[in-house]
């Protein structure tokens, strides 16, 4: 530590004794109450959301921190094509760094940097998903958000006052058709799970077979259930 330099005014002050030693308030960390005094005192898994300056894209960042060091990072982005490449770099940069290093590292994209800032605040204040989980969450828990296909859950909807709503992508997958009732109101949709389809193809299925095996529907999606019209949301 560098030698402390005091101003002339401070040097001429008399000493007033400090009374109580009021330490930091304990925060919940992985089933324990911890009085954090340094970065190595911090552990937890949580998520943070960030956005870039023109707000054209967003990032969801998940970190699993053990003793101040990032052991696991999940970077999910949407809305900006360049941000996906930034996410690839950030996922390589983050793991193995301390929280403080990561906070002060250029993570390439404004949205990812902002997510890191928001997530840092949550973690150091004890607002984590694993705050009351004894021993915390295992390394790999971040992948559970993605499900079996290891794909981000994305919702993409579009609507106009003139033509109404279009469902384009749901958590289940890419929407292929929407079912409308006699009043032209949406009552269901058909989808193809692209993750499952890709897995079927990798296992040897031809694309058509894989496509058909990966399809499903939600809501009322038959004429017996009141569907009178089926539309392709991207073309009709």
Residue, then its C-alpha position, 0 to 999 in steps of 0.5 A: x500500500x502506498x504511503x498515505x499523504x494528508x493535507x495540512x488541514x488534516x495534519x493539524x486536526x486532533x484525533x477523535x477516537x472511533x467507537x463501535x466497529x460497525x462491520x458489513x451487514x451479512x448477506x445470504x450466500x449459498x445457505x450461509x450468512x456472510x459478512x463480505x469484505x473482499x471479492x473472495x467472500x462472494x459466491x452465488x449463481x444469478x442472472x443479469x439483463x443488459x442493453x446497448x446504448x441505442x437499445x437495439x439489442x439485449x443480453x441475458x448473462x448468467x454467472x456461477x461464482x465460487x469464492x469470487x471466481x467465475x466458474x460458469x458463464x452463459x451469455x444469451x443475446x437478442x436483437x443485434x447480429x454483431x452481439x452474437x459474436x461478442x457473446x462468443x468472445x465474452x463466454x471465453x473471457x469471463x470464466x476464470x476471472x474474479x468478479x472484479x476483473x470481469x466488471x472491469x474487462x471490456x466484454x466487447x458489447x455494451x449490452x453484455x457490459x451492462x449485464x455484467x454491471x447489473x449482475x455484479x450488483x445483485x451478487x455482491x448484495x446477496x440477491x442471487x438465485x442460490x442465496x438460500x441453497x446450501x452449498x450453492x448450485x453445481x457448475x453446469x446449473x446455468x445450462x438448465x435454463x436452456x432445456x434439453x436442446x441447449x437452446x435459448x428460449x425465445x419469444x418472437x411476436x409481431x402485430x399491426x393494427x391493420x392485420x393483427x398478431x403473428x406468432x413467429x417463435x415460442x419457447x417450444x420452437x419455430x411457429x409454422x402455422x396459426x389456427x384461427x376460429x370462426x371469428x378469425x381469433x387465434x386459438x392455437x399454433x403449430x411449431x417445429x422444435x429446431x433443436x430436436x430436429x437437428x438432433x434427429x438429423x445428427x442421429x441419421x434421420x433424413x431432414x423430412x423425417x426429422x422435421x415431422x418428428x419435431x413438430x407439435x401444436x399447442x392450444x386448439x389445433x384441429x377442426x374438431x376443436x373449432x379451428x376453421x382456418x390455418x395460416x402461415x404467420x410469415x406469409x399470410 
